[in-house]
């Protein structure tokens, strides 16, 4: 049968095209649309078996030649959780405040800071046996002394409830946030598991009864919420940074809602706290920020080197238990309060913030129902034309 007859029966002609091989390798087209790599010295259509230790490739060299160099196999990228909280801030956001003249001052402050830390660690077993009132008072004094030893002036506005279960939430900027909040009210902290490995800070955090969370394990989140709720029911205060990551201080992230579910389950109030760092004179600064690839020691040294640094802690009106219908509304109310957008001059500012957040939620639900209604109407018209 002729080629024309074969095409008339099958409609496809199988044609093999052989190209002249080039130096360094070429390809043979077995059939249209399919190619097979060819390596010199191995025969057409054959792929050489890779040697142990990786494939060796050299520009203009024959495999197995004397001038080749081994190429290591690429390392597998580390898995990244899509839900893991992160911030866009990096070391670029952080102001440089160090200078040769600041080194003696930083060394003196470092010595004072280490002395205060060691003194507190030694007394932890003794303080733990005291009554709750005296234990909290000594802890607040110790934390204020830690802040002052770094050369940072502390200014606290407002106060948190002295007793009972309480969820303290704040924006997160620096490692200094931890002693600052403990100076407001000693509490158990929700901390990432990596802090256990930090020098000094890991020991202090673990000894304070912190609740550690593995942020890259989403399945562990419900159990963590239960542990927070149990602590709140037992009358403890728990500190949470709902942003999930540190920011430079010039901007603030959205509050995650999981921890607020623990407050709703335990029926305890939420205490929003706003943290702000500036120089004495009014200018805001990002020098205390602990963001991006910054190491803890680098951030500590930057704080010790800074001059006239002020830490402002503004304790906002408490959001009472049952003041919000769901965790979304409660998280939005706390976020609004820490952003300083609460209504000023109102008799009950916390209630006003919750009502505003609830209004936003109702508006969003109304828009969603309107969109669904339009979609159903469009579908009905389409069915009518069928």
N, C-alpha and C positions, 0 to 999 in steps of 0.2 A: 504494500500500500504506500502511496506517495505521502510526502509531508503534508500536502494540502488535504489529502483524505484523512490523515490522522487528526489534523486540526478541526476538520469538520465533525469528527466523532466526539472528541473530548473537549474541544473549545480552548485547550491550553497546550502550549508547546513547551516541552521540557528541553531547555537548551543549556548545555554546560559551556561556560566561558572560562578559558584558562588565560591568566595574565602572566606576563613575564615577571619573574620574581626580582625584587630589588634587594640591594644590600641592606642588611639589618632586618629583613623580614617583609612579608607581603601577605596578601590574602588570595584565596582561590574561591571564585564564585561557583558553588556547587549547583545552585539553581537560582533563578531570580528572587532576590529578597533575602537570601540566606548566605552568610559568609563564614568562613572558617579561618582562624589565624594560622599562619604558616611561619615557622622559624627556620632560618638557614641551618643546614646541616642536619635537620631532623626528619626531612621528608615532608611532602605536601600533605596538608590536612592533619598533621600530627602535632600535638602539644607536648613539649618536653616535661618530664616529671620534675617538679621542684626539688632542689636539694634540701637536705635537712639544715635548718637554721635560717630559711627564708630564700626567696628568689633573688638572684644577683643580676643587676642590670647595669650596664655601662654604656655611655654614648659612644657609638662607633666600635664597640668591642664585641667579640664573639663570646657567647656563653661558655664559661669554662676557661676564659683567657687569663693571662697572668696579671692583667691590670685591673681586674674587677675588685669591687669592694662590697661587702655584705650590707644589705639594707634591712634594718630591723623591722619586724612586723609592727604596724601601728597599734598603739594601745587602745582598748575599747573605751569610748567616752563614758564618764561617770553618769549614772542615771540621775535625771533631774525630775523632781516631782512637779507636775503642772500646777498643783494647787498650793505649793509652798509659798508663803508670803515673802515678798521681796520689796525693796525700795529702789528708786532710780538714783539715789544719792551714792556718791563715790568719794574718793579722797580728793577729787578736784573741788568738791564743795567745801572742804575744810580749810579754814584760814591758817596760815603759818604765823605763829607768834613767838617762835624760838629765836634766840640770838646768843652769841657768846657771853654777853653780859648777864644773861638769865641763868647760866649754868650753876653758879654758886647758890643762887636762890632756890633753884630746883633741887639741888642736892640736899640742902637743909630741910626742905619740905618733904623730900623722900624719906629722910631719916625720921622725921616726926611722924609721918604716915605709918611707917613700919613699926615704930614704937607703939602707936595707938592700936594697930591691928594685933600685934603680939599680946599686948596687955588684955585686949578684949577676948582673944582666943583662950588665953590662960584662965580667964574668969568665967568662961561659958559654963562649965559644970557647976560652979557655985551659984551663978545667977539663975540657972535652970531650976534650982530648988526653992527659990523665993516665991512669994505670993505673986499673982498675976499683976497686981497694981505696981509693985516695986520692980518686977521684971520688965514691964513695959516702960516704966520711967527711966530705968538705967539703960535700956536699949536705945531709947530716943536720945538720951544724953550722949551715949557712945557714938551713935551715927552722926549727930551734929558735930562731934569732935573730929570724926573722920573727915567730914567735909571741910572743916576749918583748917585741919592739918595740911590739906592740899593747897591752901591759900585762897580758897573760894569763900566768899561771903554768902551767908544763907539768909534769905528773907521769905518767911512763910506768912501767907494771908489766909485767914479762915482756919477752921478746925474740923476734924472728922469726929463722928460719934466715938466715945471712948471705949465702949463695950458692945458685945453682941456681934453676930455674924454680919460681915460687911465685905462687899466686893469693891476694891479700889482699882480704878482704871485710869490710865494716864497715857499721854503721848510719850514716845520713846525716842531719846536722843543719844544718851551716853550711859556708860557704866556708873556714872555718878547718880543716875536716876534711882538706883537701888537704895543707897543710904538716904537720899532725899525723901523718898516715900516712907522709909522706916522712921525717919524723924517726925513724920506726920502721925503715923500709927504703926507700930510693929505688926507685921503680918507674915503669913506664909506666901511665898512667891511661886508663881507659875513660871518655870525657867526651862529653856531648851536643854536637852541632855548633854550637849557639848560643854556646858559650863562646868560639869564635873571634872573635866580635864584641865581647867584653868589653874594656874598657881595661885595659892592663897584664896582667891575669890571662889574657887570650887569648894574648898573646905568650909569657908564661911557660909556659902549658899546651902550646902548640904546639911550643916549643923543647925541651920535656922528652920529646918523642917520644910524645905522647898518641895514643891510638886513638880517633878521633871516630866517633860513631854518630848517625845520623839516626833519632830515636826514633819519628817519625811514619811511617816506612817499614818495615812488617813484612817485606817481601821482602828487605830488606838485612840482616836479622838473621842468617841462616845464614852469610853472608860475614863478618860481624863476629865470629862465633864462631870461624870458621876463622883469622882474623887473630890473635885472642887465643891460640888454640892454637899457632900458629906462633911467637909471641913466647915463650910458655912453653917450648916445645921448645928454643928457642935459649938458654935459661938466664936469661931476664929475669923479673923480678917484675912483675905486672900488678895494679893496684888497681881494684876494681869495687865500686860501691855497688848491691847487688842489689835494694834497695827501689825503685830507679828514680826516686825523688823525695825531697826533703828533708822531714823531720818536725820538729816543735817540740822533741823531746827527752823529752817526758812519755809518749810512746807510740812504738811502732815498727811498721813495716809488714812485710808478708810478703816473703820473699826470692824473687825471680824465679829460674828454674832455668837459663836459657840459658847464662850464663857458667860455671856449674858443669859443663856438658857439655864446655867447652873444657878444663877441668882434667882431666876423665876421659879425653878424647882424647889429651892430652899426657902423661898419667901423672904429674902433679905434685901435691904436697900443697896443701891449702887452709889459709890462716892467718886464723881469725876474730879480729876486733879490735872491742872495744866502746868507743865514744866517749861521754863524759859531761861535761857542763858544770855547774858549781856555783859558788857564792860561797865564799870562804875562811871556813869556819865550818860548812859542811855543807849549806846550803840549796841545792837544785837550782834552776836558772834556765833560762829559755828566751830570754834576751837575745841570745845568739849565733845564734839560729835565723835561717835565710834561707829563708822560706816565703812562699807566696801571692803577692800582688802587690808584695811588698817589692822594692825596687831594691838593687843591689849596694852603691851608695854609702851608702844608708840603713843597711844592715846593718853595713857597715864602721864608720860613725860611731857606731852603737850600741855596738859592741864597744869602740871607743876611749874612749867616755864611761863605760863601766862601771868600777866600782871593785872590786878584790879578786876578779877573775874567775879561776877555776881550770879548766883543761882536763885531764881524766883520760883516759888511754889505757891500756886494759887489754888486753894481748896474751894471748889464750887459747891453750891447748895446740893444736898444729897437728893437723889432720886428715890423716893420711897418705894417700899415693896408694894406691888400691885398697881403702881402708877402707870404702867405700860401694858397693853394687851398681849404683846408678843416680843420676842427677842429682837426682831428687826427694828421695831419702834424704840425699844430700850437702847439698842446700840446707837441708833441715829441720835437719840436725845443726849447720850453721853458724849458722842463725837461732837455734837454741836456745842455742848458746854465747854469741852476742852479747847475748842477753837475760839472761845471767847465770844460766841454769837448769841449767848443767852440774853433774854430780855432784861434790861436794866431798869431798876426802880419798881419792879413788880413785887407784890406782897409775897408771892411764892414763885421764885424764879425757876426752881426745878420743875414745878407743875407746868409752868408756861412752856418750858422747853419740851416736855413730854407731849403737851397738847399740840405744839407746832410740829413735832416729828410725826404724831399721829395724823395730823392733817395732811402732811406730805404722803403718808402711806395710803390714806383714803383717796387722795387725788390720783396716785399711781394706779390703784385698783380700778377707779372709775375710767381712766384712760384705757386700761386693758379690757374692761367690759365693753367699752365703746368700740374698740378695735374688733373684738370678737363678734359684736352685733353686726358691724359692717361686713365682716367676712361671711356670716351666715346669710345676710341679705343678698350678697353677691352670688353665693351658691344657689339660693332659691331662684334668682333670676336666670341663672345659667340652666337650672333644671327645667325651668318653664319653657325655655327655647328648644329643649330636646324633643 
